[in-house]
């Protein structure tokens, strides 16, 4: 999701999203499904937004 996607979500579903956390990873929509470069980006960016593993 890019920042523009987050903005569109907020505009369309603002009331439903109030109080919810929306994370934009700022990854452009230029990748194919499971493309290695995309997987690398996700592995680098997603963990810092998840709670620590126990």
C-alpha positions, 0 to 999 in steps of 0.5 A: 500500500502506498500513502495515496491508498491510505488516503483513499481508504480514509476518505471512503471508510473514514467512520469505520476506520476511526481509531484503527491503525492503518500502516502504509509500507510505501511499496509501489504497486509495480511488482508481480505476485511473490516477486523476489524483490517484493518479498524482500521489501515485505520481509524488511518492512512488515516486522517493525509494524507487528507485535514482538513474537513470544 
